[in-house]
Amino acid sequence: SLSDRINLMSGALDWTTRGVVTPVKDQSHCGSCWAFSSTGVLESAYAIKTGTLLSLAEQELVDCLMVNKTTGIGEGCAGGWPYDAMKFAETYDFCTEETYPYTATDGRCALSTGKGCSVGLKAGTVKGYVSVPKNETGFLASIAIMPLSITVKAEANMQHYKSGVISVPCN
């Protein structure tokens, strides 16, 4: 809405106060920030659309998104991309975190092992994604609509970040 855009411009728009963002989660030592970012944006989009806030299974993404489906090697704890997660959510049922808990390790995909889970998002609920323009105007216009999934190349100086503003060059 126009008021959301005005609030955003003034720094007052906080999605966490609107009941559409799950509590902070811990990815531990696994390089799965991409999975957490992806579930976060899916959870928020679903909550905005339906009024129901789900907690989706990052572990399902870690286990099921593989670069090489023959060897099972790829993404998971080695890193990945939110757009791959969105494509997964378009095609497959997406489990709740409660029934597919996070282990911070690469595991076997429930789709291939027959492991049951409670479905949070049915296949086809997600109907695509949009890349945000890489400029301030595009970012502000997009974040006023919903929370976003953003990737940052986490260099060594970010590995033990706890709080505050990091003031080092960013690639």
Disulfide bonds with the S-S distance in Angstrom:
Cys30-Cys77 2.01
Cys64-Cys109 1.98
Cys95-Cys117 1.91
